[in-house]
Amino acid sequence: MNPCDAHFSIGDKALVIDLFRTLRILLISVLVVNFGLTARAQAAADHGCSISGFTHQTWIEAAQFGHGLKAVPRNAIRPRNLIWELPVLAATGVMIAKVDRPADNRIQSKSLQQTASLWSNVGLGMEIGSGVLGYGVGCAGHHSYLRDIGFKALAAMGAAGTTDLVLKLSSDRQFPYKPNSGGKFWGGGRSFPSGHAATSFAFAAVVAHRYPHKKWLKWTAYGLATGVSLSRYPAKKHFPSDILVGATLGYVTGAYLGEH
């Protein structure tokens, strides 16, 4: 076997998986437009449900997110943001130094790992499905507000997932399920931060910001995101610090896009 082929199969497999997980959110929403919308919805005056309208809306969301990224350095040092940024940074540091490895060593049950992994994927699928359903029903029923929320939720999940992937590639942290893994950074992995936590809280933040007066819906969305995120720990897919940073990333992304 060619050594180069072996290097690719081992070194790049995780990257390919991460790219697939990030892009599937956008692919699902594209499939809804190409396959799920009826002729009546496409012919309606609501241009947001046409192919051109979908493309235009995607471009607007991407530009808005890019604008937000440019403002990150300036916003990061504002007193109102430092109030919560510093505690999150401190908690992350303590978790990496003192909590992650002992907590990971407590999880030994294979059945628990499989069950937790299954339910985290089911929960994430429910969030993606809710976004797709909201967009599709909004288009078919000419409910522009529901349509926009569904689209924005999917866009926020895609933006959070993309940012999460960049951080994964930068940190290169070992996965906890790897044999003899110490959770080392730049040790060959994609553990930091958690993509499930990032995309789940991005979805929940959009729903919460667009339905501020429906507390049951807001807390249901946050409850589902919390369940999806925390289940990545007993599944041995992520360390606790990975989950904290991923959830924070997702919330900030979803809140920003939900408000704009």
Summary of the structure (lengths in Angstrom):
residues: 260
radius of gyration: 19.3
end to end distance: 52.6
largest distance: 61.1
contacts: 874
relative contact order: 0.14
helix: 78%
strand: 0%
